[in-house]
């Protein structure tokens, strides 16, 4: 199996948990739809590259980034960016290991 795919799954699980914790901390729970909609997926694109994607319910974007009438809650994109920054060296190493395995 791919080292990078395993690492991206780990990052995805951790990030979803961090986002979920922040939704609870900020008391953004009304129906639970936002909290239940936070998901990640690791897929291989057409260029045989692994991708980590995150999704949320449509109105989550507006809560996260804010509008003219509500302030930004910063519970989604901030945690994704922080996690990618934190794991950049590990991502590089996993990619290198996958390349060596392919040789």
Secondary structure, DSSP 8 states (H G I E B T S, - for coil): --HHHHHHHHHHHHHHHHHHHHHHHTT--SSSHHHHH-EEEEEE-TTS-EEEEEE--TTHHHHHH--SSS-----SHHHHHHHHHHHHHHHHHHHHHHHHHH-
